[in-house]
Amino acid sequence: MMKLGVEPNAVTFSILINGLCKQSRIVEALSLFDKMLQEGIQPHLPVYNTILNGLCKTKKAEAAGSFLCMMEDRGFEPDIIAYTAVIDCFCKNLLLKEALSLFSKLKEKRIRPNTITYSCLINAYLGLDQQHVAKRLLDEMEDNKILLDVVTYGILRGIEPSTVIYNTLIAVHCKKGSVSDTQDILDTMRMQGIEPDTFTYGILVDFFCKKQLFKEAKDIVDTMGKRGIELNMVICNTFIAEYLKIDNLSDAEGIMETMRMQGIKPDVVTWGIIVSDLLKKRMMFKAGRAIETMGNQGIKPDIVVYGMIIDALCKLSRFFDALNIV
């Protein structure tokens, strides 16, 4: 770039730093960070967070602690995710005095610790057989009305945090309708080096679609594509069902086309969703054609599909036709 007379800017540096940190090349990332400052380019908060996570990921605990302080000195207030990352790094390096000190500091700043913050400390103290400290932290969680959830429970049972545990936690928060908590869990999941799987993304797509937040749901699918994770039947069916609920036939057909392009064949659930929508709109002929197409594709209607057809015919007082199906 510079040879061609094009000077790198904040975005260029950010992309390079992010790429280096993902490959655990933290020394080179720090060198680029210093170069940014030398050239008078002020890094934004995401760059600081990227470096901080890179230091934590490579277990450079003392450097992570110093970097966190530097963030504060330069006017960037770390959030609970940043503090938790460093506390976790301290704990994994058995620097429990430093971990507790930082834990106290965030509480003094009136930053509320979350379940993951407590879990890092509890896990570390249990590992050193200091059960009295772990119990004190658990009592503190209870006093602060921070619930003992599936992640903490898993740790206390000696189960390492895994995709399954995090998926359960994400599902719980989605049921509560908490978008921000769900995002925090995803961030923490990645910080722990645990990549979301198809099931994780399926939970999120279902959550966003049901709230009619289709842009966010599509962003999830885009993220899947970038990470090499293919769509599955469940996610496609979720999109189709929610699009049809708001009469968005165009986007529903777009999902069907995507399925065809990716070699995903509609199943009995897909056809059930389509037939149900047609019956609700009293498009009996089209519903019949859809069922015929199902049969041509070797998919037999199940009891749910037959139930929908019988119900629709009865509502139209076509009892004779309904009885013929039975």
N, C-alpha and C positions, 0 to 999 in steps of 0.2 A: 504493500500500500504506500508506504513512505517513499519508496523508490519512484513511484508514479506521481508523487506530490500530493497524495491523499493522506491527511493526518487522521489517525484513529481517534474516535470520540468515546464518550462515556458508554454508549451502547456497544461499541466494538470491544472495549475492555471487558465489559460485563459478560458478554458472550464467551470470550476467551477464558476468563476467570471461572465461569460456571463449568465450562468444558474440562478445564484442568482439575477442578475440585471433584467432579464426577469420576475422574480417573485416579483420584487420590494423589495427584501431583501438587500437593499443597505448597511446597517450597517455591515452585514456579508461579503458582497463583499469587503467593505473597509478594514475589518479585514484581509481578505485573501490577499488583495493588500499589506498591511503593512507587512504581513508575507513573501511575495515574496521578498520584499526589505531587510528584516532582514536576509533572507537566501542567499542574494547576487545574486538573480535572477532578472535581469533587464527586466521589462515589456516592450513590444513593443507598438507602437502607437495604434493598435486596442484595447489593454487592457485599455489604458488611455481613449480612446473614449467611450468604453463600460461603464466605471465608470462614465464618464462625463454625458453620456446620462441617466444613472441610477439616478444620482443626480437630473438632470433636470426633469425626469419623476416623481420623488417623491417630486418635488417642493422644494428641498433644495437649494434655490437660492444662498445664501451666500457661502455655501459649494462648489457649482458648480463654482462660481466666483473664489474662492481660488484655487480650483483644476485646473482651466484653467491657472492661473498664475504659479502653480507648474509645469505644463506641459512645459510652456515656459522656466522656470528656468532650467529644466532638458534637454533642447535642442530639445524638440518636438514642432514644429510649428503647432498650431491648424489651420485647414482650415476653410472655410466659413461656413461649416455645423456645426462645433463645436461652432464657435462664435454665429451663429444664434440660436443654441440650448440654450445657456446660456442667450442670449438677450431675447428670448421667455420666458425663466423661470423667468427672472427679471420682464418682463412685466406682466406675470400672477400673480406675487407676488406684483404688483404695485410698484416695485422698479425702477421707470422710470429714476431717476437720474443715477443710476448705469447702466441701459440699454443704455442710451445715451452716457455715458462715455465709455462703451465698444465699442459702435458703432463708436465713434470718434477714438478710439484706433485702430480698425481694418482698418479704412481708412488711418490712419497715417502709418500703415504697408503696405500700398498699396494693401490690400486685398479688392477686389471689392465686395460690398454687392450685394446680388441678390434680386429678387422680394420677396422671403419669408422673408428675413431680414427686408425689409421695411414694409412688411405686418404686422409683429409682432408689430412693433412700431406704425404704423398707427392705427391698431386695438385698441391698448392700449390707445392711446391718444383720439381716438374717444369715447371710453368707458368712459373716464373722461370728455367728452364734451370739450376737448381742440382742437377745430377744426383748430385753427390757426397753431398749431404745425403739425397736420396731413397734412394740406395744404402745409406747408413748405417742409415736407418730400416728398410729391407728386411732388412738383416743382423740388426738387432735383433729383428725379427719372427721370423726363423728361429731365433735364439738362444733366444727365449722360447716356441718351438714354437707360434707363431700362424701358421696356414697361410695361404698366398697363395690366396685363394679367388676366386670369379668376379667379385666386385665390384672387388677390388683389380686383378685381371687386366684387367678392362674399363677401369679408370682408366689403367693403364699403357699400354694400347693406344690411349688417346685417346678411349675411348667413355664418354660421360656415363652415370652410373648411371640405369637405366631400370626400368620395370616388369618387362621381360623378365629383366634381370640379377637383380633382387631375387627374382623368382619362382623362378629357378634356385637361388638361394642358400637360399630358404625350403624348396624341395623337398629339397635336400641335407640340411638340418638335420632335416627331418621324417623322412627315411630313417634318420638317426642316432637318432631318438627324443627329440630335445632340445626340450622344450616351451619352456623359458625362453629359449633362444637364438632360437627362432622368434619369440617375442613381442618380443624386443629388436630383431630385424630389422624387424618390422612397425612398431615405434615409430620406428626410424631412417628407414624408408621414408617415413612420414608427415612426419617432421621435415624431410626433403629436399623436401617438397612433391609427392611421388609417391604418388598414390592407388592402393591395391590394386584389381585388376580381378576379373572373374568367375573367371579362371583362378587368381588368388591365393587367393581364398576356396575354390575347388574343392580346391586342394591341402590347405588347412587342414581342411576338412570331411572329406576322405578320411583324413587323419592322425588326427583325433579319433575318427571313427567306428571305425576299425580298432583303436583302443585302448579302444573302448567308452565313450568320454567323450562321451556323447550330449548332455549339458547344454552342454558347451563347443561342440560342433558346432552345436547349435541357437542358441547365442549368436552364432555366426558368421553364421548365416542371418538372425537379427534385425538384426545390424549391416548386412548387405547391404540389407535392406528399408529401414532408416533412411537409407541412402545412395543409395537409388533404383536399386539394382542387382538385377535380377531373377534368380530361380533359373534354372538351365539343366538340361538333360537329365542331364548327367554327375553333378551334385550330387544330383539326385533319385535316380538309379540307385544312387549310393553309399549313401544313407540306406536305400533299400529292401533292398539286398543285406545290409547289416550288421544291420538289424533282423531280417530273416528268419534270419540265422545264429544269433540268440539266441531264435528262436521268438517274436519280438514282432510278431505279425501285426497287432495293433491300430494300432501306430505306422506300420507299413509301409502299411497301408490309408489311414492319415491322409496320408501323402506322396502316394499315388495320388490322393486327393481334392484335395489342394493342386494337383497337376499339372492335374487337370481344371478347377479354378477359374481357373488361370492360363493355360489354353489350351495346355498342354504335352502333346503326344500321346506316349504310350509308344512307344518304338522297339523294334527287334529285341533290343537289349541288355536293356531293361526286361523284356520277355516272357521272354527267356532266363533271367534271374535268377529269375523267378516259376516257370517250368517246372522249372528245376533244383531249386528248393526242394521243389516238389510231388513230383518223382521221388525225391528223397532220402527223403521220407516215405512213399514207395510209394503215393502217391495218384494212380494211373495214370489213373483216370477224369477227375479234376479237371485233370490235366496235359493230357489229350486235349481237354477243353473249353477250356482256355487257348489251346492251339494253334489250335483252331477259331475262337476270338475273334480271334486274330492275323490269320487269313485273312480274316475278315469286315471287319477294319480295313485290309485291303490290305497287310498286312505278311507277307512270306514268311519262313518259318523258314530260318535259315542253316545252314551245315555244323556249327556248334557245337551248335545246338539239336538237329539230327538226330543228332549224335554222342551227346548226352546221352540221347536217347530209346532209341537202339539199345543203349547201355551198360546202361540201366535194365532193358530187356527181357531182355537176356542174363543179368543177375544174377538175374532171376526165372525163368530157364530157358525163356523164351518165344522160342526161337530162330526159330520159324516166323514169328512176328509181326515179329521183327527183320529177317529176310531179306526180308519183304514191303516193308519201308520202303526197303531198299537197291534 
